Amino acid sequence: MNGERRAEERIVTEVFARITDRAGAPVRWALMDDTPVGVLGLADAGRGLARLSYVRGDDAFVAALLEDFDGRPVVHDPLDQARRALDRYFAGKSLAFNLDVDLSLLSDFDRKVLLATARIPAGRVKTYTQVAKEAGNARASRAAGNALHKNPVAIVVPCHRVLRSDGSLGGYGGGLPIKEWLLTHEGALLV
C-alpha cells in the first residue's frame, strides 16, 4: 500500500472513530466497470474477499457495505489481487479462483451450501438438491437456493453453476442473461 493510501486510510479511520465513537479496521472496496457482465463491486473486510456484487453505482454499494459491516469505516482500494483474478477469468485464462473469501456473516447452513458450491469446477453444474445434500440436508433444496441467493461473493463462489433439477437455469441475483453468459463462458452451456 502506498503512502498516500495509508494516509487516506488513517484519516478515514480516525474521523470515523470520532464521529461514531467506534473503531475498527476499514473495509476496502473497489468497482470494476470494465467486465462483460457489467459493473462489479468488490470488498475485503480483512479476511478475504467479502463482497463481489453486481452494482448500479458506487454510492449504493458503499451504503450496503456500511450496513453489512456496521461499525467499520469504508475506504477505496484497488483490490489488485481480486481484480487480476477476475480479469484472468473474463479473458478465459483461468476459470478457477485462488482467492481467500470471507463468509463469516452467513449462517452455518448457508456457509456449508456456499462451500459445497465453491467445489463445483468450471464447465460443470449441479442441482440445488445436490448442493443441499452436500451441505448436510438433501431435503433442503429451497433453503440451498435461498443461501445461494445471499451469496456475497458471486462468480468466485460460483452459484451460477447451480441449476434446477429439470436442468433449467433457475434464478440468479445478477439476472438470467448473466448466468447464461457465465455458464457459456465456462463451457457448461453450448450456444
GUTI-777700 format. One line per field, with one value per residue (C-alpha): residue in three letters; x, y, z; residue number from 1. Coordinates in Angstrom, 2 decimals, decimal comma, m for minus. Each point is the difference from the previous one (the first is absolute). Example, Ala and Ser with C-alpha at 12.3 -4.5 7.8 and 13.67 -1.06 7.14 Angstrom:
GUTI-777700
resn <- [ALA:SER]
east <- [12,30:1,37]
north <- [m4,50:3,44]
up <- [7,80:m0,66]
resi <- [1:2]
end
This chain:
GUTI-777700
resn <- [MET:ASN:GLY:GLU:ARG:ARG:ALA:GLU:GLU:ARG:ILE:VAL:THR:GLU:VAL:PHE:ALA:ARG:ILE:THR:ASP:ARG:ALA:GLY:ALA:PRO:VAL:ARG:TRP:ALA:LEU:MET:ASP:ASP:THR:PRO:VAL:GLY:VAL:LEU:GLY:LEU:ALA:ASP:ALA:GLY:ARG:GLY:LEU:ALA:ARG:LEU:SER:TYR:VAL:ARG:GLY:ASP:ASP:ALA:PHE:VAL:ALA:ALA:LEU:LEU:GLU:ASP:PHE:ASP:GLY:ARG:PRO:VAL:VAL:HIS:ASP:PRO:LEU:ASP:GLN:ALA:ARG:ARG:ALA:LEU:ASP:ARG:TYR:PHE:ALA:GLY:LYS:SER:LEU:ALA:PHE:ASN:LEU:ASP:VAL:ASP:LEU:SER:LEU:LEU:SER:ASP:PHE:ASP:ARG:LYS:VAL:LEU:LEU:ALA:THR:ALA:ARG:ILE:PRO:ALA:GLY:ARG:VAL:LYS:THR:TYR:THR:GLN:VAL:ALA:LYS:GLU:ALA:GLY:ASN:ALA:ARG:ALA:SER:ARG:ALA:ALA:GLY:ASN:ALA:LEU:HIS:LYS:ASN:PRO:VAL:ALA:ILE:VAL:VAL:PRO:CYS:HIS:ARG:VAL:LEU:ARG:SER:ASP:GLY:SER:LEU:GLY:GLY:TYR:GLY:GLY:GLY:LEU:PRO:ILE:LYS:GLU:TRP:LEU:LEU:THR:HIS:GLU:GLY:ALA:LEU:LEU:VAL]
east <- [0,00:1,48:0,47:m2,90:m2,45:1,29:m0,51:m3,51:m0,85:1,33:m2,03:m3,20:0,45:0,66:m2,90:m2,32:1,00:m0,53:m3,43:m1,38:1,97:0,89:3,37:0,82:2,11:m1,36:m1,89:1,77:m2,06:0,37:m2,16:0,75:m1,92:1,74:m1,41:m2,17:m2,69:m0,28:1,31:1,27:0,53:2,84:0,64:2,51:m0,64:3,43:m0,58:m0,34:m2,46:m3,23:m2,06:m0,13:m3,32:m1,70:m0,47:m1,72:2,15:2,69:m2,23:m2,43:2,85:1,80:m3,30:m0,54:3,53:m0,58:m3,17:1,48:3,20:m1,56:2,54:2,80:1,32:0,03:2,94:0,61:2,79:0,78:m0,11:2,53:0,18:m3,75:m0,10:2,83:m1,72:m3,27:1,81:1,57:m3,40:m1,77:2,87:m0,39:3,56:m1,06:m3,52:1,04:0,59:2,72:m1,37:m0,81:m3,69:m1,70:m3,37:m0,02:m3,25:m2,00:m1,83:1,62:m2,30:0,42:3,77:m0,12:m2,07:2,46:3,01:m1,63:m0,70:3,62:1,09:m1,95:2,64:m0,36:m1,85:m2,11:m3,33:m1,92:m3,60:m1,34:m0,81:3,56:1,46:m2,45:1,01:3,69:m0,82:m1,57:m3,74:m1,18:m3,57:1,05:0,27:m2,15:2,18:3,07:m1,51:m0,52:3,62:1,21:m2,16:1,86:3,42:2,17:2,78:m1,70:2,13:2,86:m2,41:m1,72:m3,69:m0,65:1,05:m3,08:m3,11:m3,48:m0,48:m1,64:3,14:m1,51:2,04:m2,07:0,74:3,05:0,61:1,79:m2,84:m0,47:1,81:3,15:m0,37:m0,33:3,05:2,13:m0,98:0,67:3,36:0,96:m1,16:m2,90:m2,57:0,32:m1,17]
north <- [0,00:3,34:2,92:2,03:m2,87:m0,69:3,66:m0,03:m3,17:1,49:3,19:m1,89:m2,37:2,83:2,15:m3,01:m0,83:3,62:0,29:m3,42:m0,71:m3,36:m1,29:m2,77:m1,03:1,43:m1,92:0,50:0,33:0,45:m0,01:m1,84:1,71:m1,72:m3,54:m1,81:m0,45:3,63:1,90:m2,12:1,22:m1,61:0,22:m1,50:0,31:m1,31:m3,75:m0,38:1,03:0,72:1,46:m0,45:1,47:1,28:3,73:2,95:2,66:0,51:1,93:m2,92:m2,48:2,01:0,51:m3,78:m0,56:2,48:m1,88:m3,51:0,83:2,20:1,88:m0,13:2,82:m0,56:1,06:m0,22:m2,39:m1,50:m3,58:m0,95:m3,74:m0,52:2,26:m1,95:m3,32:1,26:1,41:m3,46:m1,63:2,29:m0,38:m3,79:m0,43:m1,55:m1,07:m0,91:2,46:m0,15:2,73:m0,09:0,67:1,20:m1,68:0,86:1,97:m3,03:m2,65:m3,43:m1,64:2,85:m0,24:m3,78:0,52:2,56:m2,17:m2,91:2,34:1,22:m3,58:m0,16:0,26:2,31:m1,67:m2,09:0,58:m1,49:0,26:1,78:m3,44:m1,25:3,09:m0,29:m3,64:0,94:2,66:m2,66:0,03:m1,49:1,19:3,63:0,92:3,11:1,10:m0,67:2,26:2,71:m0,37:0,32:3,09:1,54:m0,91:3,03:m0,95:m0,81:m1,49:m0,91:m2,26:m1,14:m0,08:0,38:m3,68:m1,17:m0,88:m1,33:m3,78:0,23:1,64:3,48:2,96:0,89:3,44:2,21:3,26:1,53:m1,00:m3,06:1,48:0,36:m3,53:m1,30:2,04:m1,34:m3,62:0,41:1,70:m3,00:m2,55:m1,38:1,21:m0,29:2,96]
up <- [0,00:m0,96:2,41:m1,39:0,45:3,52:0,92:m1,47:1,93:3,26:m0,46:m0,88:2,94:2,46:m1,23:0,01:3,58:1,09:m1,64:0,96:3,18:m1,59:m1,09:m2,38:m2,94:m3,22:m2,66:m3,33:m3,16:m3,75:m3,10:m3,24:m2,77:m2,91:0,21:m2,54:2,68:1,10:3,01:2,87:3,56:1,95:3,73:2,41:3,74:0,96:m0,24:m3,76:m2,66:1,88:m2,87:m3,74:m1,06:m3,10:0,64:m1,59:1,64:2,58:2,44:0,38:0,30:2,69:1,89:m0,02:1,31:2,84:0,91:m0,31:1,87:2,67:2,00:m2,57:m2,17:m3,76:m2,19:m3,72:m1,03:m3,41:1,38:m2,64:0,77:m0,40:m3,05:m1,71:0,76:m1,50:m3,05:m0,60:0,43:m2,48:m2,50:0,24:1,29:3,31:0,89:3,56:2,83:2,62:2,26:3,69:0,57:3,16:0,64:3,71:m0,08:m1,21:2,01:0,38:m2,60:m2,50:0,39:m0,58:m3,16:m1,34:0,85:m1,87:m2,92:m0,01:m0,76:m3,29:m2,74:m2,99:m2,84:2,39:1,69:2,93:1,13:3,05:1,47:m0,53:1,66:2,90:0,48:0,04:2,60:2,22:m0,80:m3,31:0,67:0,36:m3,69:0,49:2,93:m2,16:m2,67:2,61:1,17:m3,60:m0,44:2,97:m1,44:0,86:m2,44:m3,30:m2,78:2,40:1,90:m3,20:0,89:m3,75:m0,31:1,91:m2,01:0,62:m0,02:m3,45:m1,41:m0,29:1,20:3,07:1,40:0,27:1,85:m2,98:m2,34:m2,20:m3,04:2,13:1,40:m3,54:m1,12:2,89:m0,68:m3,73:0,74:2,17:m2,59:2,02:m2,53:m3,75:m2,02]
resi <- [1:2:3:4:5:6:7:8:9:10:11:12:13:14:15:16:17:18:19:20:21:22:23:24:25:26:27:28:29:30:31:32:33:34:35:36:37:38:39:40:41:42:43:44:45:46:47:48:49:50:51:52:53:54:55:56:57:58:59:60:61:62:63:64:65:66:67:68:69:70:71:72:73:74:75:76:77:78:79:80:81:82:83:84:85:86:87:88:89:90:91:92:93:94:95:96:97:98:99:100:101:102:103:104:105:106:107:108:109:110:111:112:113:114:115:116:117:118:119:120:121:122:123:124:125:126:127:128:129:130:131:132:133:134:135:136:137:138:139:140:141:142:143:144:145:146:147:148:149:150:151:152:153:154:155:156:157:158:159:160:161:162:163:164:165:166:167:168:169:170:171:172:173:174:175:176:177:178:179:180:181:182:183:184:185:186:187:188:189:190:191]
end
